[in-house]
Each structure stands twice: as structure tokens, then as C-alpha cells.
Amino acid sequence: MKAVVRDVMTTDPVSARKTSSFKELAARLLEFRVSAFPVLDDDGKVIGVVSEADMLAKESLDGGRDATRGMITRILHRKELKKAGGTTAGDLITSPAVTVAPDDTVEHAARLMYTRGLKRLPVVDAAGRLAGIISRTDALAVFDRPDKEIRIEITSQVIPALSEPSWYSAMVKNGVVTLEGTPETISIGHDILARVRHVPGVVAVRDLWVPKTRATWVDALRDTVG
């Protein structure tokens, strides 16, 4: 069974309202040691995200000499300039937010964070209200799963759903799965490998498949020798 976001997300995350002031946002970032948090409307729906990067433009523009400020102004994009003059979360917000649902797979959330270059994602319910936060660290938590637990899922759930389990063996060490056996067809062998790769906690999969025709020949040879 694939791990889903609700299994690893942080519940009751730090958030801000659209009207939250710049100073309030800065204080929350410092107090809770986070680099970003979701911004909510009056109904508790996620309308965007404010991050340290969104707030740094103001620091860059307001903290230097006039000459430096002018140089920075020329290289900043128009959107960043607007944020630099912002005083509330509504001014600084990056919208729309990239979000996931509680029942989305952790794999999907991890892929979004990787492809979008994000450190965390707001988790929203069906109504768009904030349900939690999933971070990169949360997504990596699935790899802390014990080898024994991984092996049990593979041998008792994954393989029996596709083939005769007595034809296979599985060994798991540090999340690396080694499979031995004789799939009825090449397609079934591929399907088993694909599903095992998606078992929570699996780092890599190695197969030592014996083709069915070869397995038949080996059995016949053993009978002859015996």
C-alpha cells in the first residue's frame, strides 16, 4: 500500500491571514523556525504562500544605500518590486499555492516539491481549507520503514496479487529489495518489479528472475541427476 500525505504531514501548521503585517510574518518565521507558511482567507482556504524569498526583496531594497538600492531596483522583476513595497501578507503572497490533498500519495507530493523546487506544500481538504503541511523531510520519512515490514508487504500483498507467491523469495536490506523467482511471463515479472518499487520504504529493487523456459529445463536436469 502506498503511503499517503495524511500519514506523514504535520497537522495544525503555522499560517497567516491576508491582512497579517510584515513584522508579524517575520516574527512567525523566526519563532517557528520555518521558511514559509500558507496564507488563508477569512474562510480558512489557502490562497497562497509567503516565504522568506518573498520578504527578502524588501530587505534588499530598504537596507542599503541609495546607489545600491537603485542597482537592485533595475535587476528586480516588476513582481518582486511590488513585493518589496508590500506591508501585508496579501502584498507579499505567491499565488496560487501549489497544494496536495491528504489522500494524495507521498510519491506525488515529493515529485511536486522536486520539480517545482519547493521545500513544503500546504495540504488542503476538498473545500480548499488548510489541513496540514508536508515538507521534504516528511516525504523522506517513508524510507525509515523497517526492512522486515517492507518484506512482509511484498510477500503477503504485492506478489500474491499478481502471481503464485511460493514461486518467489524476497530479501530486504537497508531498503534494497532483492527478488528471486520464476514469473509466468515477462509481463508479470515487470508488473511485480513496478509494484515493489512503489512499496513505501523501498530504496531500490534488484531482480534475479529465472525465465520460465529455463526454470523448466533446470527442474528437468535436477530430476535426471537425482
N, C-alpha and C positions, 0 to 999 in steps of 0.2 A: 504494500500500500504506500502510495506516495505521501510524503509529508506535506501538509498544507500550512498556509500562513498562520492560521489561528493557533497552531501548535507551538510556534516559536516567537510570535510577535510580542511586543511589550504593550500591555494594556494600560489605560489611563495615562497616555503620553502628555508631555508638555505641549501646550498650544497657545495661540494668541488670537485675539479678536482683530477685526479690520481696523478698529479705532485705537489699538494699543500704540503707545508712543514709542519713539525711537529709543529713549532712555529705558523704558520698561523692557523692550525687546533685548537690549544689550545686557540688562541686569539678569534676565532669564537665561540668556546664553551662558553667562558666567556662572550663575547659581547652579544650573542643572548640568553643566558641562556637556552641552550638545552643540552641534554646529548648524542646526536648522530646526525649524518646527512648523507645523501646518497652521494656516490661518483659517479661522472659521467665521461664517456669517452668523446672524442672530438666531438661526435655526440649528446651529451646530454642524452645518455642512461645510466640507472642505472646499475652499475657493482658491487656494494657492499655498505657496510655501515661502517663508522668509528664511534666508540663510546668511551666514557670515559674509559670503561673497556679495550678497545684495546690499549689505550695510557698509562694506569696505569703501565703496565709491565716495561716500560722504567723508569718511576719514581721510581719504586721499586728497579730496578737494579742499576740505576745510582745515587740514592740519599743516599745510606747507606755506611757503612764501608765495607771493603773487605770481612770480615768474614760473615757479614750479607748477602752481595751480593752473596757469594758462597753458602750459605744455601738456599737462594731464588732460585738460579740457579738450584739447584738439584731438587726442587719441582715443578718448572715450566715445562709445556709441551713444546715439541720442537716447536710447532707453536707459543706459547707465547714468547719463546726465540727469535724467528725470528722477531716478532713484537717489542720486546724490543730493537732490534738493528735498527729498521726502522727509516727513516728520512722523508718519504713522506706518503701521504695517500695510495698510491699504496702498500707500505710496511705494513701498519697497517690494511688494509681493511679486513673485514669479507665478504666473497663471497661464493656463490651467495647470494644476498639480498632476504629476504622474502618480497614479494610485493603483492599489491592488485590493482585491476582496479577501475576506477571511478564508474562503474556501478555494482560493487560487493556490496552485502548488508553489512550494518554496522554490522549486526549479524555475518557474515562471518569474517570480519576484527577483531571483538572483540574476536572471538574464536581463531583465529590465534595468536593474542597477548597473550591470556591467555595460550594456550597450548605450545607456544614457549618461554614464559617468556619475551616478548618484550614490550617496552614502546611505540613504534611507528612503523609505517610501511610506506615505500615510496609508493606512488600511481603512477602507470605508465600507459601510454596510450598503444594503440595497437602496436606501434613501439618500446615500451620499454623505451620511454623518460619520464622524471620526470614530473608529472602533479600536484603533491601535496604531503602532508603528513597527515596521520591520526594518532592521539595519543589516549591513553586510555581515556583522558579527552574528546576528540572529540566524541568517541564512546558512552560515558555516557551521552552526551548532549541530546540524543533522549528521555531520561527519564524526561526532563524538559518540555515535551509537556503538555499543559493544559488538564485537565480531560474532559472538555466539548468537545474538539476537538477529543479526543480518542473515546468518546461515539458516536459522530456523525459518525465517520468512521465505527464503529462496527454496528450501527443500520441501516445505509444507504447503506453500501457497503458489509460488510462481511456476515452478516446474510441473506440479500436478495439474495445473490449469491448461497445460499445453501438451503434455506427453506422459508416459509411464515413468513415475518417479524412481522406480527400482533400477532403471537403466542408467541412472546418473549419480554422481557424487559431487559434493561441493566443499571446498575448503576456503576459509576466510582468514586472512591475516593482515592486520592493520588496514582493514577496509578493502584490501585487494582480494578479489574472488577468483579462484581457480576452479573451473568446471571440467569434469571428465564425463564421458558418456557417449551414447550412440543415438543421435536423433534419427527418427524415421526418415526425414527428408532434410535437405539443405535449408529449406524454408523454415521448418520448425526449429532447426538449430539457430538460425538467425533471429527468430522471434524470441527464443529463450534468452539469448545474449542481450537483445534490445531491452527486454523487460528487467533483466537483472541489473543492467546499467542504471536503471531508474529507481532501484530499491534505495530508500533513504540510508545514507551512510556508506554506500559503495563508492570507492575511490576509482577503481579500475577493474576490468574483467579480462581474464585470460581463459581461453578455451583450449582443451585438449581433446576435441571431438575425434572419434573414430568413425569414419564413413560406414554406413550400414553394410555395403558390399564387402568391405574389408573385414568388418566385425564378424560377418558370417564365415568368411574364409578362416579367420583366426580361430573361431569356435570349432570348425571342422578339423583344423590341424591339431587342436588340443585333444579332440576325441580320438584322432588317429594315433597320436603319441601315447595317449592313455591306454 
